[in-house]
Amino acid sequence: MEAEYAELDAAYGAQRTALLFSGEYDDRNALLTISAGAGGTEATDWAQMLLRMYLRWAERHRFGTEILDQTEGEEVGIKSVTVAVEGRGAYGYLRAERGVHRLVRISPFDSQKRRQTTFALVEVLPEVENEVEVEIDPDDLRIDTFRATGHGGQNVNKTDSAVRITHLPTGIVAQSQNERSQLQNKETAMKILRARLLERALEEREAQLAALRGEHVEAGWGHQIRSYVLHPYQMVKDLRTEYETSDTGAVLDGNLDAFMQAELERVATTVGTERA
């Protein structure tokens, strides 16, 4: 009897996992981009904290990570960073993190120790393996080279190895400056561009379907998805699912699975209700 229950539990778990990761690209690698919001030093430090959080999360899952492009903050932290997260299901997990993340704390950069609120945007794209899924006309591209800045190899600040690619019909821009050669940076920038064009196509398709269903389609980022409060109390709360925890240290150290699962279950339930 215990063996039968174990088999049933395993079957239920597999079915539940299949439901949560039923998206077309859920089994893909992911491209994670973090951008600091308004707030200067406080915002760039928050973006750096989020980068560490997601790198630790990936390490817990034994996913490979590689920083493809990074712009340093003027004093500390980062203005923006794009990270490749490699592992089966990386996009399926990380798509639950898309949106604006809000931090409330006593700023370590404020001599008067006042409480500060700052924001950062997290974007997640599936990695596109080939150009069959996203057709790109070379005539639609403007490719600029410039000198890389920040940390890097011997060529940094000496040659125009960094590459910025602009897709003229859409205005979408992708760039890379962390590789040693211009060719490598061009390949990386094209990978990011293909992913962003795929995201645009998916968004347009979803908007068309939502319009047919009579739903209102929000433009822009929308509201924050999660608040990380470090003062006057300790709490991380997801505003979509209402899931929360007071163990802020664990969350910022990469313990995100409960938040991801709650959001993926919410989305799966919503989709299931709409289909019914």
C-alpha positions as CSV (number, residue, x, y, z in Angstrom):
1,M,0.0,0.0,0.0
2,E,2.8,2.4,0.8
3,A,4.4,1.7,-2.5
4,E,1.2,2.5,-4.3
5,Y,0.9,5.8,-2.4
6,A,4.5,6.6,-3.3
7,E,3.7,5.9,-7.0
8,L,0.6,8.1,-6.8
9,D,2.6,10.9,-5.2
10,A,5.2,10.7,-7.9
11,A,2.7,10.7,-10.7
12,Y,0.9,13.7,-9.1
13,G,4.2,15.5,-8.7
14,A,5.1,14.9,-12.4
15,Q,1.6,16.0,-13.5
16,R,1.8,19.2,-11.4
17,T,5.3,20.0,-12.7
18,A,4.1,19.5,-16.3
19,L,1.3,21.9,-15.7
20,L,3.5,24.6,-14.2
21,F,6.1,24.2,-17.0
22,S,3.8,23.8,-20.0
23,G,4.9,27.0,-21.8
24,E,6.5,26.7,-25.3
25,Y,9.9,27.9,-24.1
26,D,9.8,26.8,-20.4
27,D,12.6,24.2,-20.9
28,R,15.0,26.7,-22.4
29,N,18.0,28.6,-21.0
30,A,17.2,32.1,-19.9
31,L,18.5,35.6,-20.4
32,L,18.0,37.6,-17.2
33,T,18.4,41.4,-17.3
34,I,18.4,43.6,-14.2
35,S,18.1,47.4,-14.6
36,A,18.4,49.9,-11.8
37,G,15.5,52.3,-11.4
38,A,15.6,56.0,-10.4
39,G,17.5,56.7,-7.2
40,G,21.2,56.9,-8.1
41,T,23.6,55.0,-5.8
42,E,20.8,53.4,-3.8
43,A,19.2,52.0,-7.0
44,T,22.5,50.7,-8.5
45,D,23.3,49.0,-5.2
46,W,19.9,47.3,-5.2
47,A,20.5,46.1,-8.7
48,Q,23.8,44.6,-7.5
49,M,22.0,42.9,-4.6
50,L,19.4,41.4,-7.0
51,L,22.2,40.1,-9.3
52,R,23.8,38.3,-6.3
53,M,20.4,36.9,-5.3
54,Y,19.8,35.4,-8.7
55,L,23.3,34.1,-9.1
56,R,23.0,32.3,-5.7
57,W,19.6,30.9,-6.8
58,A,21.2,29.5,-10.0
59,E,24.0,28.0,-8.0
60,R,21.5,26.2,-5.8
61,H,20.0,24.7,-8.9
62,R,23.4,23.9,-10.4
63,F,22.5,26.2,-13.4
64,G,25.5,27.7,-15.3
65,T,25.7,31.5,-15.4
66,E,27.6,33.9,-17.5
67,I,27.5,37.7,-17.4
68,L,27.0,38.8,-21.0
69,D,26.9,42.6,-20.6
70,Q,27.2,44.9,-17.5
71,T,27.2,48.6,-17.0
72,E,28.7,49.7,-13.7
73,G,27.1,52.3,-11.4
74,E,28.8,55.7,-11.1
75,E,29.8,55.0,-7.5
76,V,28.8,51.5,-6.5
77,G,26.7,48.6,-7.9
78,I,25.4,48.3,-11.5
79,K,23.1,50.2,-13.7
80,S,22.2,47.2,-15.8
81,V,23.4,43.6,-16.3
82,T,22.4,40.7,-18.6
83,V,23.1,37.2,-17.5
84,A,22.8,33.9,-19.4
85,V,21.3,31.2,-17.1
86,E,22.0,27.8,-18.6
87,G,20.0,24.7,-17.5
88,R,16.9,22.8,-18.4
89,G,13.9,24.8,-17.2
90,A,15.8,28.0,-16.4
91,Y,13.3,30.2,-18.3
92,G,10.4,28.2,-16.9
93,Y,11.4,29.1,-13.4
94,L,12.7,32.6,-13.9
95,R,9.7,33.9,-15.9
96,A,8.0,34.2,-12.5
97,E,10.5,36.9,-11.6
98,R,9.6,39.4,-14.4
99,G,8.6,42.8,-13.1
100,V,9.5,45.6,-10.8
101,H,11.2,44.7,-7.4
102,R,11.0,47.3,-4.6
103,L,13.4,47.6,-1.7
104,V,12.8,49.5,1.6
105,R,15.7,49.9,4.0
106,I,17.9,52.3,5.9
107,S,20.3,53.4,3.2
108,P,24.0,52.7,4.0
109,F,24.8,55.7,1.8
110,D,22.7,58.2,3.8
111,S,24.7,59.9,6.6
112,Q,21.4,60.7,8.4
113,K,20.3,57.0,8.3
114,R,17.0,57.7,6.7
115,R,14.7,55.0,5.2
116,Q,14.9,54.8,1.5
117,T,12.7,53.1,-1.2
118,T,14.2,52.1,-4.5
119,F,13.2,50.0,-7.5
120,A,14.8,47.7,-10.1
121,L,13.3,46.0,-13.2
122,V,13.9,42.3,-13.8
123,E,13.3,41.1,-17.4
124,V,13.6,37.4,-18.4
125,L,13.7,36.1,-22.0
126,P,14.1,32.5,-23.3
127,E,17.3,31.9,-25.2
128,V,16.7,31.5,-29.0
129,E,18.9,28.8,-30.4
130,N,18.6,29.6,-34.1
131,E,17.3,32.1,-36.5
132,V,14.5,30.0,-37.8
133,E,12.2,31.1,-35.0
134,V,13.2,34.8,-35.4
135,E,14.0,35.9,-38.9
136,I,16.4,38.9,-39.0
137,D,17.1,40.7,-42.2
138,P,20.8,41.9,-42.1
139,D,19.7,45.1,-43.9
140,D,17.5,45.9,-40.8
141,L,20.6,46.1,-38.5
142,R,22.9,48.9,-37.6
143,I,26.0,47.7,-36.0
144,D,28.2,50.1,-33.9
145,T,31.5,49.3,-32.2
146,F,32.9,51.2,-29.2
147,R,35.5,50.8,-26.5
148,A,34.5,48.5,-23.7
149,T,34.4,49.9,-20.1
150,G,34.8,48.4,-16.7
151,H,36.4,45.0,-15.9
152,G,37.7,42.8,-18.8
153,G,40.7,41.6,-20.6
154,Q,43.7,43.4,-21.9
155,N,41.9,44.8,-24.8
156,V,39.4,46.8,-22.6
157,N,39.6,50.5,-23.3
158,K,42.3,49.9,-26.0
159,T,40.3,48.7,-29.0
160,D,36.7,49.0,-30.2
161,S,35.8,45.5,-29.2
162,A,32.3,46.2,-27.8
163,V,29.4,45.9,-30.1
164,R,25.9,47.5,-30.1
165,I,23.3,46.2,-32.6
166,T,20.2,48.2,-33.3
167,H,17.2,46.6,-35.0
168,L,16.0,49.5,-37.1
169,P,12.3,48.5,-37.7
170,T,11.6,48.1,-34.0
171,G,14.3,50.2,-32.4
172,I,15.4,47.3,-30.1
173,V,19.0,47.5,-29.0
174,A,21.3,44.8,-27.8
175,Q,24.9,45.1,-26.8
176,S,27.9,43.1,-25.5
177,Q,31.2,44.3,-24.2
178,N,32.4,41.5,-21.8
179,E,34.0,39.2,-24.5
180,R,37.6,39.7,-25.5
181,S,37.0,40.0,-29.3
182,Q,34.6,42.1,-31.4
183,L,33.4,38.9,-33.1
184,Q,32.5,37.2,-29.8
185,N,30.7,40.4,-28.7
186,K,28.8,40.5,-32.0
187,E,27.6,36.9,-31.6
188,T,26.5,37.6,-28.0
189,A,24.7,40.8,-28.9
190,M,22.9,38.9,-31.7
191,K,21.8,36.2,-29.2
192,I,20.3,38.9,-27.0
193,L,18.7,40.6,-29.9
194,R,17.0,37.4,-31.1
195,A,15.7,36.8,-27.7
196,R,14.2,40.3,-27.4
197,L,12.6,40.1,-30.8
198,L,11.1,36.8,-29.8
199,E,9.7,38.3,-26.7
200,R,8.2,41.1,-28.7
201,A,6.5,38.6,-31.1
202,L,5.1,36.7,-28.1
203,E,3.8,39.8,-26.5
204,E,2.1,40.9,-29.7
205,R,0.5,37.4,-30.0
206,E,-0.7,37.5,-26.4
207,A,-2.1,41.0,-26.8
208,Q,-4.1,39.9,-29.9
209,L,-5.5,36.9,-28.0
210,A,-6.3,39.1,-25.0
211,A,-8.1,41.6,-27.2
212,L,-10.2,38.9,-28.8
213,R,-11.2,37.7,-25.3
214,G,-12.1,41.3,-24.4
215,E,-9.4,41.7,-21.8
216,H,-7.7,45.0,-21.0
217,V,-4.0,44.9,-21.9
218,E,-1.8,47.0,-19.7
219,A,1.0,49.0,-21.4
220,G,4.4,49.3,-19.8
221,W,5.8,47.6,-16.7
222,G,2.8,47.7,-14.5
223,H,3.1,47.8,-10.8
224,Q,5.8,46.2,-8.6
225,I,5.5,42.5,-8.2
226,R,7.4,42.1,-4.9
227,S,8.5,44.2,-1.9
228,Y,11.7,43.6,0.1
229,V,11.3,45.4,3.4
230,L,14.4,45.5,5.6
231,H,13.3,48.3,7.9
232,P,11.3,49.0,10.2
233,Y,10.6,45.2,10.0
234,Q,11.8,42.2,8.0
235,M,9.5,41.0,5.3
236,V,9.5,39.9,1.6
237,K,6.1,39.8,0.1
238,D,4.9,39.0,-3.4
239,L,2.0,41.3,-4.3
240,R,0.6,38.9,-7.0
241,T,0.3,35.8,-4.8
242,E,0.4,37.3,-1.3
243,Y,3.1,34.8,-0.4
244,E,5.5,36.3,2.2
245,T,8.3,35.5,4.5
246,S,10.2,37.3,7.3
247,D,13.4,35.5,6.5
248,T,14.8,38.3,4.2
249,G,18.3,37.1,4.6
250,A,17.5,33.7,3.0
251,V,15.6,35.2,0.1
252,L,18.4,37.6,-0.7
253,D,20.8,34.7,-0.5
254,G,18.8,33.0,-3.3
255,N,16.1,31.0,-1.6
256,L,13.4,32.0,-4.1
257,D,11.7,28.7,-5.0
258,A,8.6,29.2,-2.8
259,F,8.0,32.6,-4.5
260,M,8.5,31.2,-7.9
261,Q,6.2,28.2,-7.3
262,A,3.5,30.3,-5.9
263,E,3.5,32.6,-9.0
264,L,3.7,29.7,-11.4
265,E,0.8,28.0,-9.7
266,R,-1.2,31.3,-9.9
267,V,-0.5,31.6,-13.6
268,A,-1.3,28.0,-14.3
269,T,-4.6,28.3,-12.4
270,T,-5.5,31.5,-14.2
271,V,-4.8,29.9,-17.6
272,G,-6.7,26.8,-16.7
273,T,-9.8,28.9,-15.6
274,E,-9.7,30.9,-18.9
275,R,-9.6,27.7,-20.9
276,A,-12.4,26.2,-19.0
